[in-house]
Amino acid sequence: MSRYGERVPLVAAAVCPHPPLLVPEVAGAAAGELDDLRAACDRAVARLLAAGAEQILLIGGGPETVRFGAADYGSLRAFGVDRYVRLWKTNCAGGERLPLSLTVGAWLIGRSGRDVPRFAEAVAVEAAPQECAALGAELARRAEARTALLVLGDGSACRGEKSPGYDDPRAEAYDAGVARALATTDVDALLGLDPGLSAELKVAGRAPWQVLAGAARAAGGDWRGELTYDAAPYGVAYLVASWERA
């Protein structure tokens, strides 16, 4: 832990999508269809854990902006699997509070087998870019230990006629712009994502990505990024990226 009042920079970040089908029990017989995505997420989490972080902060979209306790948990019952996913600790102080994004994020961290302290923050999916940037800056300032971020968010859900949002010709260009921004750690491009267009394209990651941008900007220094997965297997764009200190 840092000394009181000492600023501790963010050390790394990973960006992963959060489809419930990532969890093999949810996907069932179709689990193999996302093996490549699952492996990419596992590698991103492994890089995050190898960055020397003393704690992991999960950031995902939810109905409202709220901080969760280490003992809170989520459930996969809505997807046909009677399973709870704990964020970190197990005690009576926790409750079933995590939204889907953070439930899948907690599952990804738990899958690593590493018992690293972890906490979570949801950002309202409709939060304005300025609010997201301010939240990211607050999270960067609040850290009292070397912190890595696991940021959960899907791209557009309008990539083809069989996609959840049907086909929208604007979706591919939108997702390509996000992919470039994640690959090059372009915080300005992420903060410039339009909330209205993002909502029309059913993008679940816009607000969390903008929190990441705000946190990286507030932390300062140079960052390098790598995009390791970019595909839309079910008409939904899934992006995996790693950000590290340059």
C-alpha positions, 0 to 999 in steps of 0.5 A, a space after each residue: 500500500 502507499 503512504 497516506 496522500 502519496 499518488 500511486 499511478 495506474 499501472 495497466 488496463 485491460 479491455 474485454 467484452 462481457 457477453 454471458 456466452 463467455 461463460 461455458 456453462 451459459 453457452 452450453 453446446 455452443 461454448 466452443 464458438 467463443 474459444 478464441 475470444 475466451 482465450 484472448 480475454 484470459 491473456 489480457 487478464 494475465 497481462 493485467 495481473 503480471 503488471 505488478 498491481 496490488 489491486 484490480 478495479 473492475 469498471 462496467 456499465 450498469 443502470 446507475 453509477 455506483 461503487 460495489 463492495 468486495 463481497 458483492 456478487 452477481 448471478 447468471 440465473 437470468 441466463 439459465 445457470 444457477 450460479 453466483 459469481 463473487 467479486 472477491 471476498 465471501 462474507 455476510 456483508 455482500 449482496 447480489 448487486 453486480 450488473 452483467 458487465 461486472 459479473 462477467 468481469 468477476 468471472 474472468 478474474 476468478 478464472 485466473 485463479 489469482 487471489 488479488 484484491 478486487 473492487 468494482 465500479 459501475 458507470 451509468 450506461 447513459 452517463 455523459 462523456 464529461 461524467 465518465 471522464 470525471 469518474 475516471 479521474 476520480 478513480 485514478 486519484 482515489 487509488 491507494 495502491 498500485 491499481 490495474 483496471 479491467 474495463 468491460 464493454 461490448 461494441 455495436 450490436 448491429 453488425 448484420 441482419 442476424 445481430 440483436 439490433 439488426 444491420 446498421 451501416 454505421 456500425 462497422 465504422 464505429 467499431 473500427 474507430 474504437 478498435 483504433 483508439 484502443 490499439 493506440 491508447 487514443 483517449 481523445 477519440 474514446 472521449 469523443 464517442 457520441 452517446 446518441 450514436 452509441 445508443 442507436 448502435 446498442 453499444 454497451 462499452 461507450 461509458 466504461 471506455 470513456 471512464 478508462 480514458 479519463 483515468 489514463 489522462 488523469 494518471 498521466 504519463 505515456 501509454 502503449 496499447 495492443 488490440 488482440 481481438 476484434 470480431 463480431 461473431 454474433 453480430 456484436 463487436 467484441 474487442 480485447 485490448 491491453 494498455 500498459 505504461 510505455 
